[in-house]
């Protein structure tokens, strides 16, 4: 899912990785389709990578009808309800709906209960005296054996930083 208003081809980094890994996939581009996919399209897949890129503006990811309880768009929520798997990847996806950090979430809210985020704690560069985020370190966990993420840039600006709920599992 390319949901990045900075360009219809910005997802190609992910495209290259998936191709190199031999993963069979399709691309749905919200910019060229002028919409997000409906439930029928989503339900045909076991796993969806929702790439928000680095613009964090007017993302199709969110249902913004209730600003007291932001949640994924209805079709994506229905996909999750049938045990669909979603990985939200990209910068500013939280900034898109709540603006600047910090912002706390409580039990009963989608972001807290489904995404496992208790607090939108900070955003690199904006909240760290313009230092930025040099890399993402792996958190010890029982899910993965990922390696740290090193950017192609000296630092990455506007990386969302979260505190998670007790039910969530940190990876980085």
N, C-alpha and C positions, 0 to 999 in steps of 0.2 A: 504494500500500500504506500504509494507516494503521496503524502499530504504536506507538501513543502512548497509554499508560494514563492520561494526563491528560484524556482526553475523546474521545468518538467523533467530534467535529466539529472538532478542532484542525487537521486537514489542510486546512481550507477556504481558508487563505491560498494554498496550492499550487493548489487547485481554481480559485480566481479567476484566478490567473496563466495556467494552462493554458487556461481558457475564453477569456480575453482574447487569447491567442495563436492561438486557433482549433485547438488540438490536440484530436484525438479520443482519448478515454481512458475507462477504467473505474476505479472505486474498489473496492478490497477492504479491508474494515475488520476487522482481527484481533480487535477487541473485540466487535463484534456477531456475527462468525462463530465466535468462541472458538477460533480456530486460524489458522495461516498457510496460504497457498494451496499446493496440491500441485503437482507438476511439470506435470501436464496443464494446469492453469490458467495457470501461469507461461509455459509454452512457446507459448501462443497470442499472446504479446506480443513485440515487437521490443525493448522498453525498459521497465524497471521502476524507478520511483522508490520507494524504501523509506523512508518517513517515520517517523523514530523520535521526532519531537517533542522534548520537553524533559524527559522524565521519566527516561529511561535506566534503567528497571527492568523486569526480566523480559521483555525484548524477544523476540519470536518470530524475530527475525533470526538469532539464534545457536544453534548446537549446542553445548551445554555439557557433553557427555559426556566430553570429554578436556580437562582444564584446563591441560595442557601444550601444547595446540595448538588454541586456539579457532578455529572456522570457522563459516561460514554454515550454516544448517540444510540438511539433505540435499537437499531439493527445490530450494532456491535454488542450491546448488552444482551440481546436475545441470543446471539452467537455464544457468548460466555455462558448463558444459562443452559445450553446443550453441551456443556463441557468443552467448548472451543478454547483454544489457547491463543493469547495475544501478548506480543512483546512490543511495548511502546519504545521506540528508539529515536533519539534526536534531542536537540536542545529546546528549551523554552516551552515545552508542552504544558507545564504547570503555569508558567508566566502568562500564557495565552488566556487562561481563565481567571486567575486571581491577581495578576499583576505582581508587584514586587513582594519578596519575602520579608518577614515571616508571615505565615498564615497557618493556624492550627486547624486540624480536623478532628471530629469526635465520632464516637460509636454511633452508628445509624447513618452516617454519610457514606456515599459510594467510595470516595477517595480513601477514606479510613478503612471501611469494611472489605472492599474488593481489591483496591490497589495496595492496601497495607501501609499507607502513609499517614502518620499521625501529625507531622509538622513539615511544612515547606519551610525549611530552616534558613536557607541562604542560596545565593546565586553567585558563582565565581565572578570575579572582576567587579560586579556591582557592590558586593558586600565584603570584599577582602582588600580594600584599599588599592584596587586596580592591579592586583597580582595575577589573577587568573588561576586556572587549575592545570598544573603541569602534567598530571597523569592520574589514572584511577588505579588504586591498589586493590588487590583481591582481599576480600574479607574471608577469614576462615569459616567454611561452611561445609555441610554434608551433601550439597547438591552438585557442585561442579569443581572442576580443576582448571578453571580459566587462568590465564596469565594477566598481569597488569596491562592496562591499555595505555600506550604511549601515543600521543598525538603527532601529527606531521608538523604541528606548529609548536613553538616554544611553550606556550600555554593556551588553554582553551578558555574563551570568555563565555559567561552566562550558562555555565553548567549548573543545573538545578541540584541542590543539596537537600536531602530529606532525612527526617527521623522516622523510623518505621514502627509499626505496631508489633506487639509480641507474637502475633500470628504470622508475620511476614518473615522472609529469609533474605538477608542481605547477600549480595554477590560481590559488589564493589563498594 
